[in-house]
Amino acid sequence: MRTLKHLLATTAAAGALALGAGAAHADTTLTIATVNNVQMIEMQKLSPTFEHEHPDIHLRWVVLEENTLRQRVTTDIATHGGQFDILTIGNYEVPLWAKRSWLQAFDNLPSSYAVDDIIPPVRAGISYKDHIYALPFYAESAMTFYRKDLFAKAGLTMPAQPTYDQIRQFADKLTDKNNQVYGMCLRGKPGWGENMAYFSTLVTAMGGQWFDMSWKATLNTPAWHQALTYYDTILKTDGPPGVSSNGFNENLALFSSGHCAMWIDATSAAGTLYDKKQSQVADNVGFAAIPSGSFQGGPTWLWSWNLAIPSSSQHVDAAKTFITWATSKEYIDLVAKTDGWVNIPPGTRLSAAASPEYKQVAPFSDFVVQAIQNSNPTGQTRNPRPYVGAQFVDIPEFQAIGTQVGQTVAATLTGSTSVDQALSSANSTTNRTMRQAGYGK
């Protein structure tokens, strides 16, 4: 008969063995913060494939609206809160956060990942001091989408390189409010990455910029007045109702359901608009370059949504395993097989853009690569500027400044302030923020 001492010893040994086995095969749960864009929702939908291949890694998704995502992940990483193992962030945040040692580097990527296949400006945007600190899920420049059938019916022809003056004329002729067709859809929802992402490119086209070489705000200038007057007028005259609530996703829904004659926005929308399963106007979508203004050749638009690992994550290896899977050639093939080539995450890999299967269903393929290649985020505005970035300023303070100015710009659309009042106020508050941050001293 066993003694109590023997039983306790046996139980302890078994427990130690079980603990050792658990340590060797410990399950890991990754918490992923991402934006509620079409491509990310697709990634979440396909993630069981990854979990099946990696049964010891489980995924917990936190899918948020764009402005909310930015606020949540910025607060978490700045306070080292450790809520997330994987962040979806842009090429604005990557170098700034890498400089502060807030992100894990992606060194020693396997040769099969083919990092040289990433379009060069996209790769440069996620690098800091020759190290990559995030991997791109999709990337974009900007283009003008339009309804070919509506243009034909009105006897209009969209040039390959339209001007803003031409776009305004087209919008006036195409607006048919009785049938809920609006000549122009643009982002109106306030946010540095919502309305200001587009509006900053409009300012550049009109010859403006955010700051002069002394870091003084240049918002109360003729170029900004011209840009905001154009934006305010075309949306009030030819835009849909409630424009100040419309961001990227809302305009995507409006265009794909037949309510927009034109829409100037990110090239990443093209796949959805050309997909007959998701777009009611897929057979009638045309595209052209982002319109030009009085100043040409400056920075236009370059954005990438990237997957990064905060330094606070306790599951770095597992997070790297997932991120390399979700941004790989194999993942692109999985999307193509599951939902069709037109829906692959666009703008990251040269090989995907050049594939015959993609070109067959994505007539915009070459255009998008060229637009990204020519986005010129380090290029100069009409007057010299002390920062880089196409639709943002590469300083930490811009997130707050851009959001505040975005709210002021949106207020003109609702009629609660005038263009002159908005720009005077925005210029003053921006200068105050910059002085407090120590710029220009």
Secondary structure as the mmCIF struct_conf table of DSSP 4:
data_model
#
loop_
_struct_conf.conf_type_id
_struct_conf.id
_struct_conf.beg_label_comp_id
_struct_conf.beg_label_asym_id
_struct_conf.beg_label_seq_id
_struct_conf.end_label_comp_id
_struct_conf.end_label_asym_id
_struct_conf.end_label_seq_id
HELX_RH_AL_P HELX_RH_AL_P1 LEU A 4 ALA A 24
TURN_TY1_P TURN_TY1_P1 HIS A 25 HIS A 25
STRN STRN1 THR A 28 VAL A 35
BEND BEND1 ASN A 37 ASN A 37
HELX_RH_AL_P HELX_RH_AL_P2 VAL A 38 GLU A 53
TURN_TY1_P TURN_TY1_P2 PRO A 55 ASP A 56
STRN STRN2 ILE A 57 LEU A 64
HELX_RH_AL_P HELX_RH_AL_P3 GLU A 66 ALA A 78
TURN_TY1_P TURN_TY1_P3 THR A 79 HIS A 80
BEND BEND2 ASP A 85 ASP A 85
STRN STRN3 ILE A 86 GLY A 90
TURN_TY1_P TURN_TY1_P4 ASN A 91 TYR A 92
HELX_RH_AL_P HELX_RH_AL_P4 GLU A 93 LYS A 99
TURN_TY1_P TURN_TY1_P5 ARG A 100 SER A 101
STRN STRN4 LEU A 103 LEU A 103
BEND BEND3 ASN A 108 ASN A 108
HELX_RH_3T_P HELX_RH_3T_P1 SER A 111 TYR A 113
HELX_RH_3T_P HELX_RH_3T_P2 VAL A 115 ASP A 117
STRN STRN5 ILE A 118 ILE A 118
HELX_RH_AL_P HELX_RH_AL_P5 PRO A 120 GLY A 125
TURN_TY1_P TURN_TY1_P6 ILE A 126 ILE A 126
STRN STRN6 SER A 127 TYR A 128
TURN_TY1_P TURN_TY1_P7 LYS A 129 ASP A 130
STRN STRN7 HIS A 131 ILE A 132
STRN STRN8 LEU A 135 GLU A 140
STRN STRN9 ALA A 142 ARG A 147
HELX_RH_AL_P HELX_RH_AL_P6 LYS A 148 LYS A 153
TURN_TY1_P TURN_TY1_P8 ALA A 154 GLY A 155
BEND BEND4 ALA A 160 GLN A 161
STRN STRN10 THR A 163 THR A 163
HELX_RH_AL_P HELX_RH_AL_P7 TYR A 164 LEU A 174
STRN STRN11 ASP A 176 ASP A 176
HELX_RH_3T_P HELX_RH_3T_P3 LYS A 177 ASN A 179
TURN_TY1_P TURN_TY1_P9 GLN A 180 GLN A 180
STRN STRN12 VAL A 181 TYR A 182
BEND BEND5 GLY A 183 GLY A 183
STRN STRN13 CYS A 185 CYS A 185
BEND BEND6 LYS A 189 LYS A 189
BEND BEND7 GLY A 191 GLY A 191
TURN_TY1_P TURN_TY1_P10 TRP A 192 GLU A 194
HELX_RH_AL_P HELX_RH_AL_P8 ASN A 195 ALA A 205
TURN_TY1_P TURN_TY1_P11 MET A 206 GLY A 207
BEND BEND8 TRP A 210 TRP A 210
STRN STRN14 PHE A 211 PHE A 211
TURN_TY1_P TURN_TY1_P12 MET A 213 SER A 214
STRN STRN15 ALA A 217 ALA A 217
BEND BEND9 ASN A 220 THR A 221
HELX_RH_AL_P HELX_RH_AL_P9 PRO A 222 ASP A 238
BEND BEND10 GLY A 239 GLY A 239
HELX_LH_PP_P HELX_LH_PP_P1 PRO A 240 PRO A 240
TURN_TY1_P TURN_TY1_P13 PRO A 241 GLY A 242
HELX_RH_3T_P HELX_RH_3T_P4 VAL A 243 SER A 245
HELX_RH_AL_P HELX_RH_AL_P10 PHE A 248 SER A 256
TURN_TY1_P TURN_TY1_P14 SER A 257 GLY A 258
STRN STRN16 CYS A 260 CYS A 260
BEND BEND11 ALA A 261 ALA A 261
STRN STRN17 MET A 262 ALA A 266
HELX_RH_3T_P HELX_RH_3T_P5 THR A 267 ALA A 269
HELX_RH_AL_P HELX_RH_AL_P11 ALA A 270 LEU A 273
TURN_TY1_P TURN_TY1_P15 TYR A 274 TYR A 274
TURN_TY1_P TURN_TY1_P16 LYS A 276 GLN A 278
TURN_TY1_P TURN_TY1_P17 GLN A 280 VAL A 281
HELX_RH_3T_P HELX_RH_3T_P6 ALA A 282 ASN A 284
STRN STRN18 VAL A 285 ALA A 289
HELX_LH_PP_P HELX_LH_PP_P2 ILE A 290 PRO A 291
STRN STRN19 SER A 292 SER A 292
BEND BEND12 SER A 294 SER A 294
BEND BEND13 GLY A 297 GLY A 298
STRN STRN20 TRP A 303 ALA A 308
STRN STRN21 PRO A 310 PRO A 310
TURN_TY1_P TURN_TY1_P18 SER A 311 SER A 312
BEND BEND14 GLN A 314 GLN A 314
HELX_RH_AL_P HELX_RH_AL_P12 VAL A 316 ALA A 326
TURN_TY1_P TURN_TY1_P19 THR A 327 THR A 327
BEND BEND15 SER A 328 SER A 328
HELX_RH_AL_P HELX_RH_AL_P13 LYS A 329 ASP A 339
HELX_RH_3T_P HELX_RH_3T_P7 TRP A 341 ASN A 343
BEND BEND16 ILE A 344 ILE A 344
HELX_LH_PP_P HELX_LH_PP_P3 PRO A 345 PRO A 346
BEND BEND17 GLY A 347 THR A 348
STRN STRN22 ARG A 349 ARG A 349
HELX_RH_AL_P HELX_RH_AL_P14 LEU A 350 ALA A 354
HELX_RH_AL_P HELX_RH_AL_P15 PRO A 356 VAL A 361
TURN_TY1_P TURN_TY1_P20 PRO A 363 PHE A 364
HELX_RH_AL_P HELX_RH_AL_P16 SER A 365 GLN A 373
TURN_TY1_P TURN_TY1_P21 ASN A 374 ASN A 374
TURN_TY1_P TURN_TY1_P22 PRO A 377 THR A 378
BEND BEND18 ARG A 382 ASN A 383
BEND BEND19 PRO A 386 PRO A 386
BEND BEND20 ALA A 390 PHE A 392
BEND BEND21 ASP A 394 ILE A 395
TURN_TY1_P TURN_TY1_P23 PRO A 396 GLU A 397
HELX_RH_AL_P HELX_RH_AL_P17 PHE A 398 THR A 414
TURN_TY1_P TURN_TY1_P24 GLY A 415 GLY A 415
BEND BEND22 SER A 416 THR A 417
HELX_RH_AL_P HELX_RH_AL_P18 VAL A 419 ALA A 437
TURN_TY1_P TURN_TY1_P25 GLY A 438 GLY A 440
#
